[in-house]
Amino acid sequence: MTDKDRRIRKTRQVLRQSFASLLAEKPLEDITVKELTERADINRGTFYCHYKDIYDLKDQIERELFDEFVAVIDGYGVDNLRRELRSVMTDVFRFLQHNKEFGTIISAYKTDSLFFAWVRSEIFRRGLSEWQRIYGFQDSIQWDYYLDFVVAGCVTMLQSWIQKGMRESPEEMGALSERFILYGPGEVLGLG
């Protein structure tokens, strides 16, 4: 890695940290490039070398997080979904905990978060091909609804955990999400 690459990476990191701290104070639409660059202690020209505007910064952060997220779940194959669902889910929660600062960014705007839209799409895509092989659903309409239900529930659970301050450990959340997916709320909540 060259000195130039290190400087670029450091500049982007400082901008992202400053962005996260500003987002903790105010809504995205109220953040200006001027105040961001002042907080990051860089000039505006440097910002514009990397990003078009504040929204581009947010989108690029989400894209990079999503790429890292995909790398986490790529470590698991079809057999893991059957035998180690808890491990997969625990690693997903660990990933978000490790990226807590940016979790705030992506969960602040849950309705238009690119990250969570991409996560939904990726889980659905994988589920459609991998889970169907595992469970052998024949009725594609029921399978689509089931997968919609599971994916929406998982993503909403991730968002909720971030918004509630990640109080539970990734291990607790992995176990809880596995039980919800495999057994529904009846067993988890003692209703069944």
N, C-alpha and C positions, 0 to 999 in steps of 0.2 A: 504494500500500500504506500502510495507516495504522500509527501507532505501536503500536496494540494487536496488529495482525497481525504486526508485526516481533517484538514480545515473545513472542507465542505460538510463532512459528517458532523463535526463539532458545531458548525453554524446551524445546521438543520436541527440538531439536538437542542441547542439553546433556544431557537425559535419555537420549537414544539413545547419545551418546558414553560416558556413564557406564555405561550398560547394557552396551555392547560391552566396555568395560574390565573390568567385573565378570565377564562371560561368559568372558573370557580366563583368569580366575582360578578359576572354580568353575562347576559345572553350573547350569543354569537353575532347577531345583527348589530350589536352596539360596540363591537370591538373594531378599532381602526388599525390600519397598518402602521400609522404614526405611533400610537401608544404601544403596539406590540414591539416595534423596533426599538423604541425607547427603553422598554422593559428588558429587552434582550441585549441592549447596548450594542446594536449594529445599525448601520445606515439603511435607509429605505431602498437604495439601489441594490444592496446585497439581498434584501428580501425578494425584490423583483427578479433577481437572477435565478431564484429557486421556485417562486410561486407567482401566479397571476394576481391573486388576491387572497383574502382571508378564507374564502370558501374553497379555493384551490388547495390551500394549506390543509384545511380540514379533510378534504377529499383524499389528498395524498397520504395523510396520516392513516386514514381508514383503509386505503388500499394496501399500504405496507403492513398494517396489523392483520388484514385479511390474508395476505400472503403468508405471514408467520403462522396464522391460525391453520391454514391449509397444510402447512408443513407439520404441524402437531398431529392433525388427524391422518395425514398420509402415513404416519408411523404405524398405523393399525390397519389390518386387513379384515376381510369378511369374517373370518373365524373369531376375531376379537370382538366383533359386534355381538356375537352369540355368547361367548364365554367371558368376555372381559368388558362388558358395557360400562361397569363402574369405573374401571381404569381409564377408559376413553373419556368419560364424562369428567372424572377427577382432573385429568390433564387439561381439559378445556377450561375448567374453573381455575386451575393453577395458571394457565396462560393469561387469563383475564386478571388474576390477582397480580401476576408479575408485571402486567402492563396497566396497573391501577390508575396511574396518572392519565393515561389516554382512554381508559374505560370511562372516565368522567366525560370526556369529549364525546365518545360514541353513544353513551347512554343519555346524554342531555337532550338529544333530539331523536327520540326513539322512532317517531313516525317517519322521518326522512333520513335515517342513518343508512348510509351506503353500506357500512360494515355489516349491520344486521340483515339488510336485504341480501347481501352476498352470502352471508352465513346461511340464511334460509334456503337460498337457491342451491348452495353447495350441499347442504345436508339432504335436501330433497333429491337432488341428482344422485347422490351416493345411495341414499335409501332406496330409490326407485330401482337401481340395478342390484345393489348388494343385499338389502333386506329382503327383496322379493325372492332372491335365490335361497336365502336362509329359511324363510318361512313358507315359500311356495304359494303365495296368494294367487288364486285363479281369477277372482273377480276384480278386474282392474279399477272399477268405480269405487268399491269398498276400500281397496288398497290406497287409492289416491286420497280418499277422505281420511283414512287412518294416518297416512303419512303427513297430510296437512295438519292434522290434530297434534301429532307428536312433535313435528318441527316447530309449529307455532308455540306450543307449550314449552319446549326446550329453550327457544330463543327468548321468550318472555321471562322465563325463569332466570336466564343469564342477566337480562336487563334489570330485573327486579333485585337480584342479588347485588349488582353494582350500585343501584340507586339506594339500597338500604345500607350501604357502607361495607359490604362484604364481611359481615359479622361472623358468619359461619365459615368453617374451614372448607377448602376445596374438597377434602375427603368427605366431609359431611354432605356437601352439596352433590358430589358424585354419587354417593350412596342413595340420597333422596331422589335424585333424578332417575337413577336406575330403577328404583322401586316404582316410581310413578309410571315410567315407560312400560315396564314389564307387568305390573300388577294393578295399576290405576290407583286412585285415591282411597278406595275402600280399605285396602290393607294398610296403607301408610297412615291414614287418619283413624283407623279402627272402626270403620263404618260397615265393613263387610262381614 
